[in-house]
Amino acid sequence: MELRHHQFDRISFNPEKCFGKACIRGLRMPVSSLLAYLSSGMTIEEILSEWPELELEDLYQALAYAASAVEERIIPLEEPVLS
């Protein structure tokens, strides 16, 4: 059963593919792999050439999904108790 992310329509999840990791459009291409390729120095052009089933928008959504996933959360601190 494939699910699509509510905000990123090219990000899908399927427990029967890649252990349910976030993937691109139901392909067996985890978002984490794309991020690893980019962080290793591969260019967008190289990635698209190596995997022709991918589209430029797939890479942009992978980056946006990653940015959303690591967005800072502000946790309020409790006020100190004065004694």
Biopython code that builds the backbone (N, CA, C, O; Angstrom):
import numpy as np
from Bio.PDB.StructureBuilder import StructureBuilder

atoms = [
    (1, "MET", "N", (0.839, -1.169, 0.000)),
    (1, "MET", "CA", (0.000, 0.000, 0.000)),
    (1, "MET", "C", (0.890, 1.240, 0.000)),
    (1, "MET", "O", (1.640, 1.488, 0.944)),
    (2, "GLU", "N", (0.789, 1.999, -1.063)),
    (2, "GLU", "CA", (1.629, 3.187, -1.197)),
    (2, "GLU", "C", (0.891, 4.421, -0.687)),
    (2, "GLU", "O", (-0.276, 4.643, -1.012)),
    (3, "LEU", "N", (1.587, 5.213, 0.111)),
    (3, "LEU", "CA", (1.048, 6.464, 0.622)),
    (3, "LEU", "C", (1.861, 7.618, 0.066)),
    (3, "LEU", "O", (3.070, 7.490, -0.126)),
    (4, "ARG", "N", (1.223, 8.723, -0.189)),
    (4, "ARG", "CA", (1.909, 9.941, -0.633)),
    (4, "ARG", "C", (1.981, 10.914, 0.528)),
    (4, "ARG", "O", (1.077, 10.974, 1.362)),
    (5, "HIS", "N", (3.057, 11.671, 0.576)),
    (5, "HIS", "CA", (3.215, 12.686, 1.610)),
    (5, "HIS", "C", (2.163, 13.758, 1.399)),
    (5, "HIS", "O", (1.847, 14.106, 0.261)),
    (6, "HIS", "N", (1.623, 14.280, 2.476)),
    (6, "HIS", "CA", (0.552, 15.269, 2.364)),
    (6, "HIS", "C", (1.017, 16.605, 1.783)),
    (6, "HIS", "O", (0.208, 17.355, 1.236)),
    (7, "GLN", "N", (2.294, 16.904, 1.896)),
    (7, "GLN", "CA", (2.816, 18.185, 1.415)),
    (7, "GLN", "C", (3.645, 18.042, 0.138)),
    (7, "GLN", "O", (3.684, 18.956, -0.686)),
    (8, "PHE", "N", (4.296, 16.912, -0.021)),
    (8, "PHE", "CA", (5.193, 16.685, -1.155)),
    (8, "PHE", "C", (4.643, 15.528, -1.991)),
    (8, "PHE", "O", (4.784, 14.364, -1.619)),
    (9, "ASP", "N", (4.025, 15.853, -3.108)),
    (9, "ASP", "CA", (3.318, 14.832, -3.886)),
    (9, "ASP", "C", (4.225, 13.836, -4.599)),
    (9, "ASP", "O", (3.741, 12.824, -5.107)),
    (10, "ARG", "N", (5.508, 14.095, -4.647)),
    (10, "ARG", "CA", (6.434, 13.151, -5.280)),
    (10, "ARG", "C", (7.121, 12.235, -4.260)),
    (10, "ARG", "O", (7.907, 11.366, -4.637)),
    (11, "ILE", "N", (6.830, 12.426, -2.997)),
    (11, "ILE", "CA", (7.414, 11.593, -1.939)),
    (11, "ILE", "C", (6.386, 10.548, -1.542)),
    (11, "ILE", "O", (5.260, 10.882, -1.175)),
    (12, "SER", "N", (6.779, 9.277, -1.618)),
    (12, "SER", "CA", (5.861, 8.185, -1.295)),
    (12, "SER", "C", (6.488, 7.255, -0.262)),
    (12, "SER", "O", (7.703, 7.225, -0.062)),
    (13, "PHE", "N", (5.605, 6.501, 0.384)),
    (13, "PHE", "CA", (6.008, 5.519, 1.401)),
    (13, "PHE", "C", (5.275, 4.222, 1.104)),
    (13, "PHE", "O", (4.063, 4.213, 0.886)),
    (14, "ASN", "N", (6.022, 3.131, 1.097)),
    (14, "ASN", "CA", (5.423, 1.823, 0.862)),
    (14, "ASN", "C", (6.224, 0.800, 1.661)),
    (14, "ASN", "O", (7.410, 0.604, 1.397)),
    (15, "PRO", "N", (5.591, 0.146, 2.634)),
    (15, "PRO", "CA", (6.331, -0.826, 3.449)),
    (15, "PRO", "C", (6.935, -1.973, 2.650)),
    (15, "PRO", "O", (7.829, -2.665, 3.138)),
    (16, "GLU", "N", (6.457, -2.180, 1.426)),
    (16, "GLU", "CA", (6.980, -3.261, 0.591)),
    (16, "GLU", "C", (8.128, -2.808, -0.305)),
    (16, "GLU", "O", (8.689, -3.617, -1.044)),
    (17, "LYS", "N", (8.484, -1.530, -0.251)),
    (17, "LYS", "CA", (9.604, -1.001, -1.039)),
    (17, "LYS", "C", (10.543, -0.250, -0.115)),
    (17, "LYS", "O", (10.121, 0.647, 0.616)),
    (18, "CYS", "N", (11.785, -0.606, -0.147)),
    (18, "CYS", "CA", (12.826, 0.097, 0.616)),
    (18, "CYS", "C", (12.472, 0.218, 2.095)),
    (18, "CYS", "O", (12.770, 1.228, 2.732)),
    (19, "PHE", "N", (11.836, -0.818, 2.635)),
    (19, "PHE", "CA", (11.500, -0.884, 4.060)),
    (19, "PHE", "C", (10.627, 0.277, 4.523)),
    (19, "PHE", "O", (10.665, 0.655, 5.694)),
    (20, "GLY", "N", (9.846, 0.838, 3.617)),
    (20, "GLY", "CA", (8.942, 1.921, 3.984)),
    (20, "GLY", "C", (9.582, 3.294, 4.047)),
    (20, "GLY", "O", (8.943, 4.260, 4.464)),
    (21, "LYS", "N", (10.852, 3.389, 3.633)),
    (21, "LYS", "CA", (11.528, 4.687, 3.647)),
    (21, "LYS", "C", (10.881, 5.626, 2.631)),
    (21, "LYS", "O", (10.234, 5.185, 1.681)),
    (22, "ALA", "N", (11.067, 6.914, 2.848)),
    (22, "ALA", "CA", (10.575, 7.917, 1.904)),
    (22, "ALA", "C", (11.273, 7.709, 0.559)),
    (22, "ALA", "O", (12.502, 7.706, 0.476)),
    (23, "CYS", "N", (10.464, 7.534, -0.495)),
    (23, "CYS", "CA", (10.994, 7.303, -1.840)),
    (23, "CYS", "C", (10.408, 8.313, -2.812)),
    (23, "CYS", "O", (9.482, 9.055, -2.485)),
    (24, "ILE", "N", (10.964, 8.324, -4.005)),
    (24, "ILE", "CA", (10.494, 9.211, -5.056)),
    (24, "ILE", "C", (9.449, 8.503, -5.906)),
    (24, "ILE", "O", (9.743, 7.480, -6.525)),
    (25, "ARG", "N", (8.234, 9.037, -5.941)),
    (25, "ARG", "CA", (7.146, 8.591, -6.810)),
    (25, "ARG", "C", (6.952, 7.079, -6.891)),
    (25, "ARG", "O", (6.648, 6.560, -7.965)),
    (26, "GLY", "N", (7.116, 6.383, -5.816)),
    (26, "GLY", "CA", (6.913, 4.938, -5.841)),
    (26, "GLY", "C", (8.066, 4.154, -6.440)),
    (26, "GLY", "O", (8.022, 2.924, -6.493)),
    (27, "LEU", "N", (9.085, 4.849, -6.888)),
    (27, "LEU", "CA", (10.273, 4.169, -7.411)),
    (27, "LEU", "C", (11.088, 3.624, -6.239)),
    (27, "LEU", "O", (10.910, 4.048, -5.097)),
    (28, "ARG", "N", (11.949, 2.718, -6.523)),
    (28, "ARG", "CA", (12.837, 2.209, -5.472)),
    (28, "ARG", "C", (14.064, 3.123, -5.372)),
    (28, "ARG", "O", (15.209, 2.683, -5.482)),
    (29, "MET", "N", (13.783, 4.381, -5.164)),
    (29, "MET", "CA", (14.829, 5.392, -5.036)),
    (29, "MET", "C", (14.551, 6.189, -3.755)),
    (29, "MET", "O", (13.763, 7.135, -3.766)),
    (30, "PRO", "N", (15.205, 5.798, -2.650)),
    (30, "PRO", "CA", (14.985, 6.509, -1.389)),
    (30, "PRO", "C", (15.488, 7.954, -1.459)),
    (30, "PRO", "O", (16.501, 8.256, -2.090)),
    (31, "VAL", "N", (14.759, 8.813, -0.801)),
    (31, "VAL", "CA", (15.169, 10.210, -0.686)),
    (31, "VAL", "C", (16.567, 10.281, -0.091)),
    (31, "VAL", "O", (17.384, 11.091, -0.528)),
    (32, "SER", "N", (16.853, 9.447, 0.896)),
    (32, "SER", "CA", (18.159, 9.470, 1.551)),
    (32, "SER", "C", (19.297, 9.173, 0.568)),
    (32, "SER", "O", (20.395, 9.709, 0.716)),
    (33, "SER", "N", (19.045, 8.328, -0.427)),
    (33, "SER", "CA", (20.075, 8.049, -1.437)),
    (33, "SER", "C", (20.354, 9.281, -2.281)),
    (33, "SER", "O", (21.510, 9.607, -2.551)),
    (34, "LEU", "N", (19.293, 9.966, -2.699)),
    (34, "LEU", "CA", (19.496, 11.188, -3.485)),
    (34, "LEU", "C", (20.282, 12.220, -2.702)),
    (34, "LEU", "O", (21.171, 12.874, -3.247)),
    (35, "LEU", "N", (19.957, 12.367, -1.430)),
    (35, "LEU", "CA", (20.681, 13.328, -0.592)),
    (35, "LEU", "C", (22.146, 12.924, -0.440)),
    (35, "LEU", "O", (23.036, 13.774, -0.442)),
    (36, "ALA", "N", (22.387, 11.629, -0.310)),
    (36, "ALA", "CA", (23.769, 11.147, -0.196)),
    (36, "ALA", "C", (24.550, 11.426, -1.478)),
    (36, "ALA", "O", (25.712, 11.829, -1.418)),
    (37, "TYR", "N", (23.927, 11.215, -2.630)),
    (37, "TYR", "CA", (24.603, 11.503, -3.902)),
    (37, "TYR", "C", (24.939, 12.986, -4.008)),
    (37, "TYR", "O", (26.048, 13.351, -4.399)),
    (38, "LEU", "N", (23.983, 13.833, -3.660)),
    (38, "LEU", "CA", (24.229, 15.274, -3.723)),
    (38, "LEU", "C", (25.328, 15.698, -2.743)),
    (38, "LEU", "O", (26.195, 16.505, -3.080)),
    (39, "SER", "N", (25.282, 15.148, -1.533)),
    (39, "SER", "CA", (26.279, 15.539, -0.535)),
    (39, "SER", "C", (27.671, 14.994, -0.854)),
    (39, "SER", "O", (28.672, 15.509, -0.356)),
    (40, "SER", "N", (27.733, 13.955, -1.682)),
    (40, "SER", "CA", (29.044, 13.414, -2.063)),
    (40, "SER", "C", (29.683, 14.209, -3.196)),
    (40, "SER", "O", (30.842, 13.991, -3.549)),
    (41, "GLY", "N", (28.898, 15.147, -3.769)),
    (41, "GLY", "CA", (29.459, 15.981, -4.819)),
    (41, "GLY", "C", (28.877, 15.745, -6.200)),
    (41, "GLY", "O", (29.227, 16.454, -7.143)),
    (42, "MET", "N", (27.990, 14.757, -6.340)),
    (42, "MET", "CA", (27.360, 14.551, -7.646)),
    (42, "MET", "C", (26.507, 15.767, -7.978)),
    (42, "MET", "O", (25.846, 16.332, -7.107)),
    (43, "THR", "N", (26.528, 16.156, -9.222)),
    (43, "THR", "CA", (25.690, 17.274, -9.644)),
    (43, "THR", "C", (24.293, 16.762, -9.986)),
    (43, "THR", "O", (24.089, 15.565, -10.194)),
    (44, "ILE", "N", (23.355, 17.671, -10.040)),
    (44, "ILE", "CA", (22.001, 17.311, -10.438)),
    (44, "ILE", "C", (22.019, 16.690, -11.827)),
    (44, "ILE", "O", (21.328, 15.702, -12.079)),
    (45, "GLU", "N", (22.798, 17.260, -12.714)),
    (45, "GLU", "CA", (22.884, 16.737, -14.078)),
    (45, "GLU", "C", (23.412, 15.309, -14.098)),
    (45, "GLU", "O", (22.916, 14.478, -14.859)),
    (46, "GLU", "N", (24.416, 15.014, -13.269)),
    (46, "GLU", "CA", (24.968, 13.659, -13.202)),
    (46, "GLU", "C", (23.927, 12.664, -12.682)),
    (46, "GLU", "O", (23.808, 11.551, -13.196)),
    (47, "ILE", "N", (23.181, 13.075, -11.662)),
    (47, "ILE", "CA", (22.158, 12.188, -11.100)),
    (47, "ILE", "C", (21.077, 11.911, -12.136)),
    (47, "ILE", "O", (20.673, 10.763, -12.320)),
    (48, "LEU", "N", (20.610, 12.949, -12.809)),
    (48, "LEU", "CA", (19.561, 12.764, -13.816)),
    (48, "LEU", "C", (20.056, 11.929, -14.996)),
    (48, "LEU", "O", (19.279, 11.198, -15.610)),
    (49, "SER", "N", (21.320, 12.034, -15.307)),
    (49, "SER", "CA", (21.893, 11.230, -16.389)),
    (49, "SER", "C", (22.015, 9.759, -15.974)),
    (49, "SER", "O", (21.750, 8.858, -16.770)),
    (50, "GLU", "N", (22.416, 9.528, -14.727)),
    (50, "GLU", "CA", (22.600, 8.167, -14.209)),
    (50, "GLU", "C", (21.259, 7.445, -14.015)),
    (50, "GLU", "O", (21.167, 6.239, -14.244)),
    (51, "TRP", "N", (20.232, 8.173, -13.597)),
    (51, "TRP", "CA", (18.911, 7.601, -13.354)),
    (51, "TRP", "C", (17.881, 8.374, -14.180)),
    (51, "TRP", "O", (17.246, 9.294, -13.663)),
    (52, "PRO", "N", (17.706, 8.015, -15.454)),
    (52, "PRO", "CA", (16.820, 8.763, -16.361)),
    (52, "PRO", "C", (15.346, 8.745, -15.947)),
    (52, "PRO", "O", (14.562, 9.563, -16.430)),
    (53, "GLU", "N", (14.964, 7.833, -15.068)),
    (53, "GLU", "CA", (13.570, 7.818, -14.610)),
    (53, "GLU", "C", (13.268, 8.964, -13.641)),
    (53, "GLU", "O", (12.106, 9.265, -13.368)),
    (54, "LEU", "N", (14.324, 9.599, -13.125)),
    (54, "LEU", "CA", (14.133, 10.738, -12.231)),
    (54, "LEU", "C", (13.927, 12.017, -13.029)),
    (54, "LEU", "O", (14.384, 12.145, -14.165)),
    (55, "GLU", "N", (13.232, 12.953, -12.410)),
    (55, "GLU", "CA", (12.995, 14.263, -13.002)),
    (55, "GLU", "C", (13.543, 15.333, -12.068)),
    (55, "GLU", "O", (13.691, 15.102, -10.868)),
    (56, "LEU", "N", (13.838, 16.486, -12.613)),
    (56, "LEU", "CA", (14.398, 17.582, -11.825)),
    (56, "LEU", "C", (13.531, 17.887, -10.605)),
    (56, "LEU", "O", (14.056, 18.103, -9.513)),
    (57, "GLU", "N", (12.227, 17.908, -10.780)),
    (57, "GLU", "CA", (11.323, 18.202, -9.668)),
    (57, "GLU", "C", (11.441, 17.164, -8.547)),
    (57, "GLU", "O", (11.211, 17.490, -7.382)),
    (58, "ASP", "N", (11.796, 15.915, -8.885)),
    (58, "ASP", "CA", (12.017, 14.882, -7.868)),
    (58, "ASP", "C", (13.139, 15.299, -6.922)),
    (58, "ASP", "O", (13.023, 15.154, -5.705)),
    (59, "LEU", "N", (14.215, 15.811, -7.487)),
    (59, "LEU", "CA", (15.351, 16.225, -6.660)),
    (59, "LEU", "C", (14.982, 17.424, -5.796)),
    (59, "LEU", "O", (15.350, 17.481, -4.623)),
    (60, "TYR", "N", (14.265, 18.371, -6.365)),
    (60, "TYR", "CA", (13.856, 19.533, -5.583)),
    (60, "TYR", "C", (12.936, 19.129, -4.439)),
    (60, "TYR", "O", (13.053, 19.653, -3.331)),
    (61, "GLN", "N", (12.025, 18.203, -4.700)),
    (61, "GLN", "CA", (11.148, 17.769, -3.613)),
    (61, "GLN", "C", (11.891, 16.942, -2.566)),
    (61, "GLN", "O", (11.550, 16.998, -1.384)),
    (62, "ALA", "N", (12.885, 16.190, -2.974)),
    (62, "ALA", "CA", (13.699, 15.452, -2.004)),
    (62, "ALA", "C", (14.403, 16.425, -1.064)),
    (62, "ALA", "O", (14.455, 16.201, 0.145)),
    (63, "LEU", "N", (14.938, 17.496, -1.619)),
    (63, "LEU", "CA", (15.594, 18.517, -0.797)),
    (63, "LEU", "C", (14.595, 19.221, 0.110)),
    (63, "LEU", "O", (14.887, 19.458, 1.282)),
    (64, "ALA", "N", (13.432, 19.555, -0.409)),
    (64, "ALA", "CA", (12.410, 20.225, 0.392)),
    (64, "ALA", "C", (11.919, 19.313, 1.516)),
    (64, "ALA", "O", (11.696, 19.769, 2.638)),
    (65, "TYR", "N", (11.751, 18.024, 1.214)),
    (65, "TYR", "CA", (11.326, 17.055, 2.228)),
    (65, "TYR", "C", (12.380, 16.964, 3.344)),
    (65, "TYR", "O", (12.042, 16.945, 4.527)),
    (66, "ALA", "N", (13.641, 16.909, 2.955)),
    (66, "ALA", "CA", (14.716, 16.827, 3.945)),
    (66, "ALA", "C", (14.754, 18.093, 4.800)),
    (66, "ALA", "O", (14.926, 18.018, 6.017)),
    (67, "ALA", "N", (14.594, 19.239, 4.174)),
    (67, "ALA", "CA", (14.595, 20.495, 4.930)),
    (67, "ALA", "C", (13.440, 20.516, 5.928)),
    (67, "ALA", "O", (13.599, 20.960, 7.065)),
    (68, "SER", "N", (12.297, 20.040, 5.499)),
    (68, "SER", "CA", (11.133, 19.991, 6.381)),
    (68, "SER", "C", (11.370, 19.028, 7.548)),
    (68, "SER", "O", (10.989, 19.307, 8.685)),
    (69, "ALA", "N", (12.000, 17.904, 7.251)),
    (69, "ALA", "CA", (12.225, 16.878, 8.272)),
    (69, "ALA", "C", (13.193, 17.336, 9.361)),
    (69, "ALA", "O", (13.087, 16.899, 10.507)),
    (70, "VAL", "N", (14.120, 18.198, 9.016)),
    (70, "VAL", "CA", (15.119, 18.638, 10.007)),
    (70, "VAL", "C", (14.877, 20.071, 10.477)),
    (70, "VAL", "O", (15.738, 20.684, 11.108)),
    (71, "GLU", "N", (13.708, 20.587, 10.164)),
    (71, "GLU", "CA", (13.382, 21.939, 10.593)),
    (71, "GLU", "C", (13.519, 22.054, 12.108)),
    (71, "GLU", "O", (13.135, 21.155, 12.855)),
    (72, "GLU", "N", (14.072, 23.176, 12.537)),
    (72, "GLU", "CA", (14.265, 23.380, 13.972)),
    (72, "GLU", "C", (12.931, 23.440, 14.692)),
    (72, "GLU", "O", (11.969, 24.040, 14.214)),
    (73, "ARG", "N", (12.899, 22.816, 15.828)),
    (73, "ARG", "CA", (11.735, 22.880, 16.699)),
    (73, "ARG", "C", (12.145, 23.687, 17.927)),
    (73, "ARG", "O", (13.204, 23.449, 18.507)),
    (74, "ILE", "N", (11.328, 24.613, 18.308)),
    (74, "ILE", "CA", (11.626, 25.422, 19.489)),
    (74, "ILE", "C", (10.936, 24.785, 20.675)),
    (74, "ILE", "O", (9.720, 24.595, 20.687)),
    (75, "ILE", "N", (11.737, 24.460, 21.665)),
    (75, "ILE", "CA", (11.216, 23.837, 22.877)),
    (75, "ILE", "C", (11.343, 24.855, 23.999)),
    (75, "ILE", "O", (12.456, 25.215, 24.381)),
    (76, "PRO", "N", (10.226, 25.323, 24.530)),
    (76, "PRO", "CA", (10.312, 26.320, 25.602)),
    (76, "PRO", "C", (10.915, 25.710, 26.859)),
    (76, "PRO", "O", (10.578, 24.595, 27.257)),
    (77, "LEU", "N", (11.800, 26.456, 27.462)),
    (77, "LEU", "CA", (12.403, 26.020, 28.717)),
    (77, "LEU", "C", (11.491, 26.393, 29.871)),
    (77, "LEU", "O", (10.809, 27.417, 29.837)),
    (78, "GLU", "N", (11.488, 25.574, 30.864)),
    (78, "GLU", "CA", (10.724, 25.923, 32.049)),
    (78, "GLU", "C", (11.408, 27.089, 32.740)),
    (78, "GLU", "O", (12.634, 27.204, 32.747)),
    (79, "GLU", "N", (10.584, 27.947, 33.320)),
    (79, "GLU", "CA", (11.170, 29.069, 34.055)),
    (79, "GLU", "C", (11.825, 28.530, 35.318)),
    (79, "GLU", "O", (11.291, 27.630, 35.966)),
    (80, "PRO", "N", (12.982, 29.081, 35.665)),
    (80, "PRO", "CA", (13.655, 28.597, 36.874)),
    (80, "PRO", "C", (12.831, 28.900, 38.139)),
    (80, "PRO", "O", (12.185, 29.940, 38.262)),
    (81, "VAL", "N", (12.888, 27.986, 39.021)),
    (81, "VAL", "CA", (12.175, 28.158, 40.301)),
    (81, "VAL", "C", (13.112, 28.877, 41.258)),
    (81, "VAL", "O", (14.206, 28.392, 41.548)),
    (82, "LEU", "N", (12.685, 30.022, 41.744)),
    (82, "LEU", "CA", (13.508, 30.782, 42.702)),
    (82, "LEU", "C", (13.218, 30.287, 44.102)),
    (82, "LEU", "O", (12.059, 30.116, 44.479)),
    (83, "SER", "N", (14.272, 30.055, 44.875)),
    (83, "SER", "CA", (14.070, 29.581, 46.246)),
    (83, "SER", "C", (14.561, 30.572, 47.260)),
    (83, "SER", "O", (14.464, 30.325, 48.462)),
]
sb = StructureBuilder()
sb.init_structure("model")
sb.init_model(0)
sb.init_chain("A")
sb.init_seg("    ")
for serial, (resi, resn, name, xyz) in enumerate(atoms, 1):
    if name == "N":
        sb.init_residue(resn, " ", resi, " ")
    sb.init_atom(name, np.array(xyz, "f"), 0.0, 1.0, " ", f" {name:<3s}", serial, name[0])
structure = sb.get_structure()
